[in-house]
Amino acid sequence: MALSTDTVSNVARLSRLAITPERLPALAAELNNILGFIEQLSAVNTDGVEPLRSVSAATLRLREDAATDGNQAEAVTANAPEKSHGFFVVPKVVE
C-alpha cells in the first residue's frame, strides 16, 4: 500500500500537523518505507511461537501488598496555599 502526497497531506491535516508542501514527498517516502517493513513482518510465519512478555527471562521481585499513607503528609502539603491537619483545604464547590 503506497501513500501518495495527497494522502499524507490529508492525514497531516486530520492530525493537525503543520507540514509544508516541500516536506510532503520526503514524508510520504518515509511512511512508505515504514509500511513496506510492516508488510515484510506480516509475511513471517509465526505459527507455534508463544507471545513474549519480555525479551529477557528476568522475573520481578514481589513485595507485600500493604496500603500505607506514605508518611509524607507534611512534604506533600508543604507548598499548599492552605492546609489543615495534613490535608489540602479547598473551597466549597457544591452549595
C-alpha positions in Angstrom: 0.0 0.0 0.0 1.7 3.2 -1.2 0.8 6.5 0.2 0.5 9.5 -2.1 1.5 13.0 -1.1 -2.3 13.9 -1.1 -3.0 11.1 1.4 -0.1 12.3 3.6 -1.3 15.9 3.4 -4.8 14.8 4.4 -3.6 12.7 7.3 -1.4 15.6 8.5 -4.4 17.9 8.3 -6.5 15.5 10.3 -3.7 15.2 12.8 -3.4 18.9 13.0 0.3 18.8 12.0 1.8 21.7 10.1 3.6 20.0 7.3 5.0 22.3 4.5 4.3 21.2 0.9 8.0 20.9 0.3 8.3 18.3 3.1 5.4 16.1 1.9 7.3 14.0 -0.7 10.0 13.1 1.8 7.5 12.3 4.5 5.5 10.1 2.1 8.6 8.2 1.2 9.4 7.7 4.9 5.9 6.4 5.6 6.0 4.1 2.6 9.3 2.6 3.8 7.7 2.0 7.2 4.7 0.4 5.6 7.0 -1.8 3.5 8.8 -3.0 6.5 5.5 -3.8 8.2 4.5 -5.8 5.1 7.7 -7.8 5.4 7.0 -8.6 9.1 3.5 -9.8 8.3 5.0 -12.3 5.8 6.9 -14.0 8.6 5.4 -17.3 9.7 4.7 -17.1 13.5 2.7 -20.3 13.9 3.6 -22.0 17.1 5.5 -19.1 18.5 4.4 -18.1 22.0 4.0 -14.4 22.7 6.6 -12.7 24.8 6.1 -10.6 27.9 9.7 -9.6 27.9 12.8 -10.3 25.8 14.7 -11.2 29.0 14.0 -14.0 31.4 14.0 -11.7 34.4 11.3 -12.1 36.9 10.0 -9.3 39.1 10.6 -9.4 42.8 7.3 -9.4 44.7 6.6 -7.3 47.8 3.8 -7.5 50.3 0.8 -5.5 49.1 0.2 -3.3 52.0 -1.6 0.1 52.0 0.2 2.9 53.7 -0.3 6.7 53.8 3.4 7.1 52.8 4.2 9.2 55.9 4.7 12.1 53.6 1.8 14.4 54.5 4.0 17.4 55.5 6.1 17.1 52.4 3.1 16.7 50.1 1.3 19.7 51.6 4.4 21.9 52.0 3.5 24.2 49.1 -0.2 24.2 49.6 -1.7 27.7 49.9 -3.9 26.4 52.8 -3.7 23.1 54.7 -5.2 21.7 57.8 -4.1 18.5 59.7 -2.1 17.2 56.8 -4.8 17.8 54.2 -5.4 20.4 51.5 -8.1 22.9 52.2 -10.2 23.7 49.1 -13.1 26.0 48.6 -16.6 24.6 48.8 -17.9 23.7 45.3 -21.4 22.5 45.9 -23.8 24.6 47.8 
